Amino acid sequence: MYSPTFLAARRGRLAAAALACAALTAGAGVTGAPSAAAHSRIPVSFGHHRHVKSFQDSNWGGYVATGNFTSISGSWTEPQVTCNTSNDLYAPWVGIDGYGSESVEQTGVQTDCSSGSPVYSAWYEMYPAQPVYWNDPVSAGDSFTGSVVDNGGGNYTITLTDNTAGWTENTQQQYNGQDASAEAVIESPTSSYPSFSEQDFSNVTVDGQVFDASNPQALTSGGYGPTALSNGSFAMVPGAGFGAHKK
């Protein structure tokens, strides 16, 4: 579970967003910060999973497998969202680690509502470091494929492809990951989701096998929950689980 100190620090980073954005510089692959023109808040770490007594209303929603894994790949379609508040922030992502470990190797697409309208941004993160944003075009309705691979010796390859727009980003990172879990999830670091009707994941594989074979656990978050996992595919839909959807 996040400590009060960590939560306070995160709230402080959000409160300082307006001041910090003025100092951000543009450019592809700038570590730790997007350009001020493209993003209105400073990077907020998507981070590791809070352990809770049940698997309802957690900070991750989707499927998580525990064990020993060295690769994950999966696709999703970025939904059109409606911003309910300027605090709405969420991302679908695939990754390794974070469920029971303090490190996460992940990639996904962030939807930020701090401007009042959704702004979509592609990123990767080697938590606890801040996210790194790619300056590529992202639109609602785009199909994405992301992958994280541990090549051994602490060398990770992270790849994100926008199948609709036709771009691919790839990065090699040196990192001391534990490879203790694999995830295909949505997450809101601010605990405030925008509204969307459905978030589809498909073709999720772990270590070259269909995700179902890893016996992943289902998690709900912020009123969204997963449909049944079938051949590596599922959807995040509203009204699932015990969490109240934020309006």
Solvent accessible surface area in square Angstrom, and as a share of the most:
residue,aa,sasa,rsa
1,M,152,0.68
2,Y,12,0.05
3,S,54,0.35
4,P,112,0.71
5,T,107,0.62
6,F,49,0.21
7,L,51,0.26
8,A,53,0.41
9,A,49,0.38
10,R,20,0.07
11,R,151,0.55
12,G,39,0.37
13,R,59,0.22
14,L,38,0.19
15,A,90,0.70
16,A,41,0.32
17,A,11,0.08
18,A,86,0.67
19,L,152,0.76
20,A,32,0.25
21,C,15,0.09
22,A,92,0.71
23,A,83,0.64
24,L,35,0.17
25,T,90,0.52
26,A,78,0.61
27,G,32,0.31
28,A,78,0.61
29,G,39,0.37
30,V,46,0.26
31,T,108,0.63
32,G,20,0.19
33,A,15,0.12
34,P,3,0.02
35,S,9,0.06
36,A,46,0.36
37,A,108,0.84
38,A,43,0.33
39,H,9,0.04
40,S,46,0.30
41,R,15,0.05
42,I,21,0.11
43,P,9,0.05
44,V,0,0.00
45,S,5,0.03
46,F,0,0.00
47,G,0,0.00
48,H,19,0.08
49,H,3,0.01
50,R,52,0.19
51,H,91,0.41
52,V,50,0.29
53,K,220,0.93
54,S,58,0.37
55,F,86,0.36
56,Q,58,0.26
57,D,74,0.39
58,S,5,0.03
59,N,10,0.05
60,W,0,0.00
61,G,0,0.00
62,G,0,0.00
63,Y,18,0.07
64,V,0,0.00
65,A,1,0.00
66,T,71,0.41
67,G,46,0.44
68,N,115,0.59
69,F,20,0.08
70,T,59,0.34
71,S,24,0.16
72,I,3,0.01
73,S,36,0.23
74,G,1,0.01
75,S,15,0.10
76,W,4,0.01
77,T,56,0.32
78,E,1,0.00
79,P,13,0.08
80,Q,125,0.55
81,V,7,0.04
82,T,87,0.51
83,C,30,0.18
84,N,52,0.27
85,T,60,0.35
86,S,69,0.44
87,N,66,0.34
88,D,0,0.00
89,L,0,0.00
90,Y,0,0.00
91,A,0,0.00
92,P,0,0.00
93,W,0,0.00
94,V,0,0.00
95,G,0,0.00
96,I,0,0.00
97,D,0,0.00
98,G,0,0.00
99,Y,24,0.09
100,G,56,0.54
101,S,4,0.03
102,E,113,0.51
103,S,11,0.07
104,V,0,0.00
105,E,0,0.00
106,Q,0,0.00
107,T,0,0.00
108,G,0,0.00
109,V,0,0.00
110,Q,2,0.01
111,T,0,0.00
112,D,2,0.01
113,C,0,0.00
114,S,36,0.23
115,S,73,0.47
116,G,51,0.49
117,S,65,0.42
118,P,38,0.24
119,V,46,0.27
120,Y,33,0.13
121,S,3,0.02
122,A,0,0.00
123,W,0,0.00
124,Y,16,0.06
125,E,0,0.00
126,M,14,0.06
127,Y,10,0.04
128,P,99,0.62
129,A,57,0.45
130,Q,55,0.25
131,P,0,0.00
132,V,9,0.05
133,Y,4,0.02
134,W,13,0.05
135,N,63,0.32
136,D,33,0.17
137,P,94,0.59
138,V,20,0.12
139,S,60,0.39
140,A,32,0.25
141,G,47,0.45
142,D,10,0.05
143,S,38,0.25
144,F,0,0.00
145,T,45,0.26
146,G,1,0.01
147,S,24,0.15
148,V,0,0.00
149,V,53,0.30
150,D,27,0.14
151,N,80,0.41
152,G,42,0.41
153,G,74,0.71
154,G,24,0.23
155,N,50,0.26
156,Y,2,0.01
157,T,23,0.14
158,I,0,0.00
159,T,30,0.18
160,L,0,0.00
161,T,32,0.19
162,D,0,0.00
163,N,76,0.39
164,T,86,0.50
165,A,53,0.41
166,G,65,0.62
167,W,29,0.10
168,T,80,0.47
169,E,37,0.16
170,N,84,0.43
171,T,21,0.12
172,Q,104,0.46
173,Q,48,0.21
174,Q,130,0.58
175,Y,41,0.16
176,N,141,0.72
177,G,21,0.20
178,Q,109,0.48
179,D,12,0.06
180,A,31,0.24
181,S,0,0.00
182,A,0,0.00
183,E,0,0.00
184,A,0,0.00
185,V,0,0.00
186,I,0,0.00
187,E,2,0.01
188,S,4,0.02
189,P,4,0.03
190,T,19,0.11
191,S,52,0.34
192,S,7,0.04
193,Y,5,0.02
194,P,0,0.00
195,S,25,0.16
196,F,11,0.05
197,S,94,0.60
198,E,78,0.35
199,Q,0,0.00
200,D,59,0.30
201,F,3,0.01
202,S,38,0.25
203,N,106,0.55
204,V,0,0.00
205,T,47,0.27
206,V,4,0.02
207,D,65,0.34
208,G,72,0.69
209,Q,119,0.53
210,V,53,0.30
211,F,0,0.00
212,D,46,0.24
213,A,62,0.48
214,S,25,0.16
215,N,129,0.66
216,P,22,0.14
217,Q,55,0.24
218,A,47,0.37
219,L,0,0.00
220,T,11,0.07
221,S,3,0.02
222,G,14,0.14
223,G,3,0.03
224,Y,1,0.00
225,G,0,0.00
226,P,24,0.15
227,T,58,0.33
228,A,85,0.66
229,L,33,0.16
230,S,72,0.47
231,N,117,0.60
232,G,0,0.00
233,S,39,0.25
234,F,11,0.05
235,A,10,0.08
236,M,0,0.00
237,V,40,0.23
238,P,60,0.38
239,G,74,0.71
240,A,27,0.21
241,G,41,0.40
242,F,173,0.72
243,G,12,0.11
244,A,88,0.68
245,H,43,0.19
246,K,95,0.40
247,K,172,0.73
